[in-house]
């Protein structure tokens, strides 16, 4: 049994891939505002917080109007949840099997994501993985998003594990940096970015197909 280990999963790009649904929800928001979404918008903003995106890209919104920025961000996420509920979504390959193995071994699993909590709750219900995660740290729980390490440090604290004994599974460079800054082992999966671009991780995989706990841990992992 692995007595001191904890696993922390990023969400989008690790457990699910909802890039298309996010892009569609932004497009719909622009349409509601009578605007066309710029061609490079989604590529350049994916992974950023709405509070960063809206003042930078919605030039017709007062950057100091926090209430309006929050309202637009909330509306975008509402559109996103409506799309998920309407069309459904599936977990990425290998995720459920890995979560089942963690549960069987008694290893705590947490979500550490900049995703809003309502989105996490909606998708967990849709794909049926809510019972596998002992803790969830979402956008509302930390002051600074990735690449700051806050979300992963908070997750480690909530599952009662030393950061040095935690494995982070990430798909993006900012998440890899956040995991390393938290002092954790980082496994990068190339589900949304080319594998050669995932620099700084301890292990790089195409995806989680066939992934096992033993295979993701270093050979010196604490066994009890």
Secondary structure, 3 states (H helix, E strand, C coil): CCCCCEEEECCECCCECCHHHHHHHHHHHHHHCCCCCCCCHHHHHCCCCHHHHHHHHCCCCCCCCHHHHHHHHHHHHHHHHHHHHHHCCCCCCCHHHHHHHHHHHCCEEEEECCCCHHHHHHHHHHHCCHHHCCEEECHHHCCCCCCCCHHHHHHHHHCCCCHHHEEEEECCHHHHHHHHHCCCEEEEECCCCCHHHCCCCCEEECCCCCCCHHHHCCCCCCCC
